[in-house]
Amino acid sequence: MERKNRLIMQITLLLIPMLVVAQYDHISVFSHLNGDDLYEEIVDTYKPDVVLTYGMARDTMFSKIDGVNDSLECIYTGMKRYLIPGEDPTQAVYLDGAPNGINTEHSYPQSKGASDGNARSDMHHLYPSRSQTNNDRGSKVFDESNDFQTLIWYRKTTEQGSTPGANIDEWSELGNDLFEPRESVKGDIARSIMYFYTMYRDQANAADPDFFGLQQEILCDWHYADPVDQVEWERSHKIAQWQEGKANPFVLDCSLAARVYCNQVSAECMLVDVDDAITDLVHVYPNPVQEFLYIDGVSDSKISISSVNGKVSLYMIRNGKVDISSLVKGIYFLSLELNGNDYSLTFVKM
């Protein structure tokens, strides 16, 4: 069945009309918690204890996460580089450090807390980037640049000092003390920064206690202006396969940013399925889940559970619950048929 899900995020700002923003998909993340309890639960549940080494993380990101049709795209400029089959992916696109080669961008800079340990190689905040653009961004905060004060504009392999005459949204901008990504990835960057500061806050504050706060407000704006699309959603799940099944929770639940960092925004997220979804008729909980998935309103029925790799398994609902303790940690998709209708749900196995 073709699902036509739309995640409607209703954002009410003081003195600003209501905005309606669509997110690709949604998994609720501790919707009943807030404050310190929410923060602690996010870290306990979604922070990976083990990640790849930095070298392996870069190779994996280039070849298995972001490599599409044998090419790799810069997060900031859209420039693409061909991945030569059989060659080391990191070296193949590096081009000996040439300006138009590709290296690894730490959206949360190494000098601001990502210089060692898991913080350095956690792929949820790493991206392929054109080398010169990455070097120019350095450790500058993310912010909006006044077009008339922008020093350098970047698009594909082009750098220029004058304001572009066309496709201006496709250009990233360098200011005196800031860097503004192209419009289509601003939300991606915002959610990566929020992820890093949540998981590695002590390291970040030890390096620079002001860095996150300087850009917090604009990151909240970008989170809502550029909601999660299919590419970002699938990227987070791909990374999760290499990081203990743990996706970026700020990608999973659009309301999480508001509940943790964006206090000036009141946001409500709800999943609307044009066909059908497990909503009022069937209550499925908890999510995330460890051993038993409880399904109210259904008994002695078969369901199918699919992994992100496409493996499908059949389970039996007995006395309103399903034993999924044998599943490894990760993202799963549950489907069931009820009264002639197909229902589906995404859940996290911890």
N, C-alpha and C positions, 0 to 999 in steps of 0.2 A: 504494500500500500504506500503510495506516495504521501509523505507527510508534508504539510504546509504550515509548519509552526512559525509563529511570530511571537517574539517576546516584546511586550509593550511596556515600556518604562515611562511612567508618568512622573514628571519632575516639576515640582511647584517651587518657584523662587519668589522671594519677597518682592512685590511690585512688578513681577515679570509674569506674563501669561504662561499657562501650562504648555509644556513641550511634550511631544510624543516621539519616542525614539525606539527603533526596533533592534533587538539583539538576535543573533543567529539561533541560539539555543540557551538553555538555562538548567542549572542544577542548584538547588537551594543550599546555602551554606550557613548552618546554625542561625536560622531566622529568628529563633526564640531568645538569642543572646545579644548582649551589647556590653560596651565598656570593657573593663579588664577581663571579664569572663570570656567575652568574644575573642579578644586578642589572644589570650592564652590557649583557647581551644583551637584557633586557626593554626598557631605555631605547633601545637602538639600533634595536630592531624595532618597538616600539609607540608611541614618542613622536612625535607629528606635528610635522613641520617647519613646516607652514603650517596655520593655523586661520582661521576667519572673524573679521572684525572683531567687536568686542563688540556693537555694534548689530545686525549681521547675525546673530550667534550667538543673541541673544535672540529676534529675530523668527523665525529658523529653528526654534529649540527650541519656542517657543510654538505655531507653526502647523504644523510638519512632523514634529516629534519627539514632543511631548507632547499636541498637540491631538487629541482623540478625540471624534468625533461633535459637532464644533463647540463643544467645551467644554474647559476647562483645569482641572486639579486641583492643589491645593496639596499638596506633598510631605509636609508635617507634619500638616495638619488634615483633609485630604480635602475641603475646601471647593472648589466648582466655580464657574467663571465662564464665561459664554457668549462665544464668539468671533464677533463680528459679521463676516459675510462681506464681503470687500472693504476692510475697515479695517485699519490698522496693528495687528497683533496685540498688540504690547507696550503701545501706548497704550490699546487697547480694553479691556484688563483691568486697567490701572493705576488707573483711577478717580481720577485726580488725587491719588494718594497716600493715599486713604482707607484706614482700617484693614482693610476687607474687599476691597480691591483685591489684585491679584497683581503682585509684582515678581520679581526674579531673586535666588535664594539661591545664594551661593557656599558650598558645604558646607565647603570649606577657606577661611576668611575672607580677605577682601581685605587686612585689616590684618596677617595672618599669612603673607603671601607671594604673594597672588593679586591684587595691585593693578594690575599692568600686564603687557604683553606677552601671549604665548600663555597664560600661567597664568591670566590674567583671563578669557579667552573660550573656554578649552577646555571643551567642553560635557559632558565625562565627569564633571565635578564641579559642574555647574550644574543648578538645578531651579527650577520655578515655585513660588512660596511666597506665602501670605497675607502682606500687607505688614506688619501689626502683629506677627505671629508672627516673621517674619524679623527685624524690627527688635529685638524682645525677645531673640531668640537672640544677635544681634550676633556677637561673636567668642568666645563661651563654648565650652568644650570639651564634647564629647559624653560623657555618663555616665549611670548609673542614678540616679534621684532617689528618695529615701525619700518615699513617698507622704504621710507626715505632715508632711514638711518642704517639700513642693512649694508654690511661691508662686502659680503660675498654671497652670491646665489648659486645653488648647486642643483643640477639636473643631469642624470646619466653621467657622461664624461665632461660636461660643460661646467665651467666656473666663470662667473661674470660679476662685475661691480654694478651694473645698471639693472633697473627693475625690468623683468621680462615683459614682453609685449603680449604673450599668450601663454595659456596653460599655467597660470601663476600658482595654482594649488599644487602642482607637481614639483615645485621647487622648495628645497630646504634653505634656511637663511642663517647666516652667521652675523651676530652683532658684537658689540664691544665686550660684553660680559655675559652673553647668552647665546643659545642655539635653538632655532625653531625648526622642527622636522616638517616634512611635507604633510599635507592635510590628512592623507589616507592612513597614516600610521601614528597619528598623535595619540589616539586611544591606546594603541598597542604599547607605546612607550610609557604612558601614564600607568597602565596596569602592571608593567614590568617594574617600574620604580616603586610602586606601592607594595608589590610582592617583596622586593629586596628589603625595603625598610622594615617590613613586618618580620621577615625571617631572620635578618641579620642586623637588627637595630643596635645592639651593643657595639658591634664593629663599626657601623656607620657613625654613631654618635661619638665614638672614641676618635675617629678620624676628623670629623667636622660636624659638630652638633647642630649647625645652622643650615646645612646644605639641603636637607629635605624640606624644611619649613619654608625656605626661600621660594620653592616652586610648588608647594602643596596646593595652593588655590588654583593655579593654572592647570595643574594635573587633574584636578577634579573637573574643571571645565572641559578638558580634552576627553576625559572618560565618558562624559555624557554626549559630547558633540560627535565622537567617533566610536560608536558602540561595537562590540565584538562581532566580527564577520566570520564566515566559514573558514577562511584561511587561518585566522588567529585561533579559533576554536580547535581546529584540527592540529595546529602546531602545538598547542598546549598539551593535547592528548598524546601526540608523538613524543614530546619531551618526557611526559610522565612514564612512558614505557622504559626509559633509561634512568628514572629517578624514583624508584620504588612505587610506581603507579600513582604518583602525586602530581596533579595538575596545578596550575596557578588558580587559586580560589577566586581571585579578582576577575578572572576570565569566566569562571563558572557561574557566578552570581553577580548580576549587575547592581544589586542593592548593597553589596558588601562595602564598596568604596564609601558610600554615604554613611554607613554605620560605623566605619572605622576612622575615616579621614575627612569626609566632606560634610561636616556638621551643618554648613550653611544651606545644604540641599536636602529637601525631604523627597525621597524617592520610593516609589512602589513598583515592584516588578511582578508581572503576572504572565504566565504562559498561555497563549491562545492558540489552539490547534483548530484549523479550519475544518478538518475532518472530525476526529475525536481524540480525547486524551484521557488519562487516568486522573480524574478530577473529583467531581461531586459523587459519582457513582461508586468509585473505588478509592479507598484510602490506603496508600502504601507508605510504610515507615519502618525503621528510621532511615535517614539518608544524610550522611554516610552510614553504612551498616557493617557489622563485623561478622555475625554468625547467622542470625535469623532475620529474614525480611517478612514483615507482617503485612498481610493484605486483607483488610476488612471488607466484608461484603462478598467474598469469593471463597468457595471451599471445594475440595476434590476436583480441581481443574488443572489442566496442564498449561504451563507457560514456557516460552523460549527466552533464553538469555544469551545475548551475543556480546563478544568482546570487541574491542576496537580493532583487533586483527581479523575479525570476521568469523571467528569460531562460534558455532551455535550449539547450545546444549539445551535439552528439555528437562524441566523440573516439574514436580507435582506439588500443588498447594494442598496441604493437609492441616485441617483444623485452623485455617486462616493464616498459616505461615509456611515459609519455604526455607529449608536449610541450605545456605550457600557457603558454609564454612570451608568447603573444599576449593572455592575460587581463590585465585591469587589476587593480590591487591591491584586495583585498577578501576577503569571506567567501564561500565556495562550498560547494555540496552535491553530492557525487559519488554516483552510483547505478549499479549494475551487476547483471546477472543471471548466476548461476553455478549450474549443476546444478539448474535449475528454481527456485532461491531468489533473492529480491531482497535486495541488500545496499546499505548506504548509509553515508556518512561525511561529516563536515564538515571542511573544511580552510581554511587561510588562504594566500592568494597575496600574496607580498611583492614 
